[in-house]
Amino acid sequence: MATAVLTDFRQRHRGPVIDAEDAGYDPARLTFNGMIDRRPELIVRPLDVDDVVSAVSLARERDLPVAVRGGGHSVAGHCIGEGGLVVDLRLMRSVSVDPEAGTATCGGTPPACVTALRPRAEPSVTPASAG
Ligand SMILES: Cc1cc2nc3c(=O)[nH]c(=O)nc-3n(C[C@H](O)[C@H](O)[C@H](O)COP(=O)(O)OP(=O)(O)OC[C@H]3O[C@@H](n4cnc5c(N)ncnc54)[C@H](O)[C@@H]3O)c2cc1C
């Protein structure tokens, strides 16, 4: 990706933006299945919905295929593509619960949401006693 495009995007995106030149690139492209060895053009870690919107906008402008990463547990590696852009949601860990409505609203990372919700759903279970 052209340097000017990347620089401009980094200014618009609050969360980390990782490309192949960054030291964190190889760890960031690891998934649960260690046999998956794909090299996306860019990995972005949005902090909020605005960041997600700017990432998707970049992908549309540059005609990049998008992969969404939640927990990264897909055995087939569906959360990462060769080339293209990965929208890695692992930093979006918010959870809000409305007990009266019986609903919960989570950020993008399912494992974090499950961990956070469990003690709220079952007040007798604390993270320490959940095993
Ligand atoms: C050891 C192990 C045990 C498992 N046990 C179970 C089990 O007991 N029951 C069960 O049902 N499954 C199980 N699974 C399968 C697992 O639940 C699925 O692979 C699930 O998709 C993993 O979620 P993830 O967020 O980690 O997925 P990822 O690998 O991050 O993504 C999987 C797919 O979902 C898409 N995606 C992820 N997050 C979002 C999002 N927020 N918005 C839009 N698209 C998104 C990705 O683009 C990708 O296509 C297991 C997998 C492993 C490796």
Ligand as a Chemical Component Dictionary entry (heavy atoms), coordinates in Angstrom:
data_LIG
# 
_chem_comp.id                   LIG 
_chem_comp.type                 NON-POLYMER 
_chem_comp.pdbx_formal_charge   0 
_chem_comp.three_letter_code    LIG 
# 
loop_
_chem_comp_atom.comp_id 
_chem_comp_atom.atom_id 
_chem_comp_atom.alt_atom_id 
_chem_comp_atom.type_symbol 
_chem_comp_atom.charge 
_chem_comp_atom.model_Cartn_x 
_chem_comp_atom.model_Cartn_y 
_chem_comp_atom.model_Cartn_z 
_chem_comp_atom.pdbx_ordinal 
LIG C1  C1  C 0 -10.544 -25.835 20.402 1  
LIG C2  C2  C 0 -11.840 -25.383 19.792 2  
LIG C3  C3  C 0 -12.999 -25.720 20.409 3  
LIG C4  C4  C 0 -14.221 -25.356 19.865 4  
LIG N1  N1  N 0 -15.382 -25.688 20.513 5  
LIG C5  C5  C 0 -16.570 -25.334 20.017 6  
LIG C6  C6  C 0 -17.781 -25.644 20.685 7  
LIG O1  O1  O 0 -17.778 -26.287 21.727 8  
LIG N2  N2  N 0 -18.955 -25.259 20.124 9  
LIG C7  C7  C 0 -18.979 -24.547 18.969 10 
LIG O2  O2  O 0 -20.065 -24.172 18.520 11 
LIG N3  N3  N 0 -17.855 -24.241 18.305 12 
LIG C8  C8  C 0 -16.654 -24.613 18.784 13 
LIG N4  N4  N 0 -15.513 -24.264 18.121 14 
LIG C9  C9  C 0 -15.616 -23.546 16.870 15 
LIG C10 C10 C 0 -15.615 -22.047 17.115 16 
LIG O3  O3  O 0 -16.701 -21.712 17.958 17 
LIG C11 C11 C 0 -15.839 -21.384 15.777 18 
LIG O4  O4  O 0 -14.683 -21.601 14.979 19 
LIG C12 C12 C 0 -16.098 -19.894 15.946 20 
LIG O5  O5  O 0 -16.305 -19.349 14.686 21 
LIG C13 C13 C 0 -14.925 -19.248 16.644 22 
LIG O6  O6  O 0 -15.235 -17.897 16.891 23 
LIG P1  P1  P 0 -14.095 -16.832 16.732 24 
LIG O7  O7  O 0 -14.663 -15.517 17.092 25 
LIG O8  O8  O 0 -12.859 -17.282 17.442 26 
LIG O9  O9  O 0 -13.903 -16.954 15.161 27 
LIG P2  P2  P 0 -12.845 -16.300 14.182 28 
LIG O10 O10 O 0 -11.862 -17.380 13.829 29 
LIG O11 O11 O 0 -12.306 -15.017 14.683 30 
LIG O12 O12 O 0 -13.831 -16.009 12.972 31 
LIG C14 C14 C 0 -14.604 -17.063 12.426 32 
LIG C15 C15 C 0 -15.512 -16.508 11.348 33 
LIG O13 O13 O 0 -16.461 -15.587 11.919 34 
LIG C16 C16 C 0 -16.271 -14.282 11.364 35 
LIG N5  N5  N 0 -16.413 -13.335 12.471 36 
LIG C17 C17 C 0 -15.813 -13.394 13.693 37 
LIG N6  N6  N 0 -16.210 -12.378 14.472 38 
LIG C18 C18 C 0 -17.081 -11.655 13.732 39 
LIG C19 C19 C 0 -17.851 -10.483 13.991 40 
LIG N7  N7  N 0 -17.806 -9.844  15.174 41 
LIG N8  N8  N 0 -18.633 -10.017 12.994 42 
LIG C20 C20 C 0 -18.710 -10.664 11.794 43 
LIG N9  N9  N 0 -18.013 -11.784 11.495 44 
LIG C21 C21 C 0 -17.211 -12.272 12.451 45 
LIG C22 C22 C 0 -14.867 -14.309 10.775 46 
LIG O14 O14 O 0 -14.701 -13.409 9.723  47 
LIG C23 C23 C 0 -14.735 -15.717 10.283 48 
LIG O15 O15 O 0 -15.375 -15.910 9.044  49 
LIG C24 C24 C 0 -14.273 -24.634 18.638 50 
LIG C25 C25 C 0 -13.060 -24.284 18.006 51 
LIG C26 C26 C 0 -11.867 -24.653 18.577 52 
LIG C27 C27 C 0 -10.591 -24.269 17.898 53 
# 
loop_
_chem_comp_bond.comp_id 
_chem_comp_bond.atom_id_1 
_chem_comp_bond.atom_id_2 
_chem_comp_bond.value_order 
_chem_comp_bond.pdbx_ordinal 
LIG C1  C2  SING 1  
LIG C2  C3  SING 2  
LIG C2  C26 DOUB 3  
LIG C3  C4  DOUB 4  
LIG C4  N1  SING 5  
LIG C4  C24 SING 6  
LIG N1  C5  DOUB 7  
LIG C5  C6  SING 8  
LIG C5  C8  SING 9  
LIG C6  O1  DOUB 10 
LIG C6  N2  SING 11 
LIG N2  C7  SING 12 
LIG C7  O2  DOUB 13 
LIG C7  N3  SING 14 
LIG N3  C8  DOUB 15 
LIG C8  N4  SING 16 
LIG N4  C9  SING 17 
LIG N4  C24 SING 18 
LIG C9  C10 SING 19 
LIG C10 O3  SING 20 
LIG C10 C11 SING 21 
LIG C11 O4  SING 22 
LIG C11 C12 SING 23 
LIG C12 O5  SING 24 
LIG C12 C13 SING 25 
LIG C13 O6  SING 26 
LIG O6  P1  SING 27 
LIG P1  O7  DOUB 28 
LIG P1  O8  SING 29 
LIG P1  O9  SING 30 
LIG O9  P2  SING 31 
LIG P2  O10 DOUB 32 
LIG P2  O11 SING 33 
LIG P2  O12 SING 34 
LIG O12 C14 SING 35 
LIG C14 C15 SING 36 
LIG C15 O13 SING 37 
LIG C15 C23 SING 38 
LIG O13 C16 SING 39 
LIG C16 N5  SING 40 
LIG C16 C22 SING 41 
LIG N5  C17 SING 42 
LIG N5  C21 SING 43 
LIG C17 N6  DOUB 44 
LIG N6  C18 SING 45 
LIG C18 C19 SING 46 
LIG C18 C21 DOUB 47 
LIG C19 N7  SING 48 
LIG C19 N8  DOUB 49 
LIG N8  C20 SING 50 
LIG C20 N9  DOUB 51 
LIG N9  C21 SING 52 
LIG C22 O14 SING 53 
LIG C22 C23 SING 54 
LIG C23 O15 SING 55 
LIG C24 C25 DOUB 56 
LIG C25 C26 SING 57 
LIG C26 C27 SING 58 
# 
